[in-house]
Amino acid sequence: MSEFIVHTIPGSPFARAVLATLEEKGQPYRVVPIAPGGLKSEPHISRHPFGKMPVFEHDGFSLYETQAILRYLDRILPSPALTPADPKAAARMDQVMNISDWYLFQGVGNVIAFERIVKPVLMGGTADEAAVEAAMPAAHTVFKELGCLLGGQDYFAGEAMTLADLAVSCQMGFLAATPEWAPLTAANPNLVAWLTRMNAQPSMQATTWEKVSAMAKAA
Ligand SMILES: N[C@@H](CCC(=O)N[C@@H](CS)C(=O)NCC(=O)O)C(=O)O
């Protein structure tokens, strides 16, 4: 029987996208926790030379970079398909996944969610208000663009959920818990409705921070 392992610290939105994809595929998996402060040292640094999470393993095949992992899972576990067959819809999915990594996480999520949630909850610090404020113009641009791309569709690439919805919802879930969510979504109620739809998915319900923490404790 194949073994699927995800190395992460509970709470990582990138790891959650991998876990939610495994859940969508109905594939059992194991969460192996990375020791606190262990990202940049052995044994993790040998698995991921850039010292990030998650790292994925399938029967000895080790892979990092979340998009690569999500696409690998969609290729080897084809049902249900999480990539559209239509080339234009697939390109939209790819575009939104890159927006998620490059503009939603970098400079927005990794500042606002870090300052508002990770720093106070995990590090006992207080938010750097100036850093949050400085991130808001880029955040508004990302939300406006994602709101536009979603438009009146149920999901980013059309009427079926794809890898893009899983990637973005895991990042946005964090931002939804910050005071910045209301101003960021004021002009984009479609994003709020979409996130509510995503959060109701069994795959998202199964991979909340609390649930992943419990999986990590049981490992
Ligand atoms: N490009 C990587 C990004 C992963 C990433 O940035 N993960 C964050 C956690 S959500 C991380 O490892 N942060 C710890 C650090 O930067 O030291 C991917 O797609 O997997």
The ligand as an SDF file (V2000), in Angstrom:
LIG
                    3D

 20 19  0  0  0  0  0  0  0  0999 V2000
    7.4990   28.0540   -2.6080 N   0  0  0  0  0  0  0  0  0  0  0  0
    7.2220   27.2880   -1.4200 C   0  0  0  0  0  0  0  0  0  0  0  0
    6.8080   28.2530   -0.3110 C   0  0  0  0  0  0  0  0  0  0  0  0
    6.6080   27.5550    0.9960 C   0  0  0  0  0  0  0  0  0  0  0  0
    6.6370   28.5380    2.1600 C   0  0  0  0  0  0  0  0  0  0  0  0
    6.9920   29.7180    2.0480 O   0  0  0  0  0  0  0  0  0  0  0  0
    6.2520   28.0230    3.3290 N   0  0  0  0  0  0  0  0  0  0  0  0
    6.2710   28.8350    4.5210 C   0  0  0  0  0  0  0  0  0  0  0  0
    5.2010   28.4090    5.4870 C   0  0  0  0  0  0  0  0  0  0  0  0
    3.6010   28.6870    4.9930 S   0  0  0  0  0  0  0  0  0  0  0  0
    7.5660   28.5890    5.2660 C   0  0  0  0  0  0  0  0  0  0  0  0
    8.1480   27.5300    5.1660 O   0  0  0  0  0  0  0  0  0  0  0  0
    7.9840   29.5740    6.0620 N   0  0  0  0  0  0  0  0  0  0  0  0
    9.0990   29.4480    6.9340 C   0  0  0  0  0  0  0  0  0  0  0  0
   10.2680   30.3140    6.5700 C   0  0  0  0  0  0  0  0  0  0  0  0
   10.1880   31.0340    5.5550 O   0  0  0  0  0  0  0  0  0  0  0  0
   11.2290   30.2860    7.3120 O   0  0  0  0  0  0  0  0  0  0  0  0
    6.0990   26.2750   -1.7100 C   0  0  0  0  0  0  0  0  0  0  0  0
    5.3410   26.4930   -2.6550 O   0  0  0  0  0  0  0  0  0  0  0  0
    6.0220   25.2430   -1.0480 O   0  0  0  0  0  0  0  0  0  0  0  0
  1  2  1  0
  2  3  1  0
  2 18  1  0
  3  4  1  0
  4  5  1  0
  5  6  2  0
  5  7  1  0
  7  8  1  0
  8  9  1  0
  8 11  1  0
  9 10  1  0
 11 12  2  0
 11 13  1  0
 13 14  1  0
 14 15  1  0
 15 16  2  0
 15 17  1  0
 18 19  2  0
 18 20  1  0
M  END
$$$$
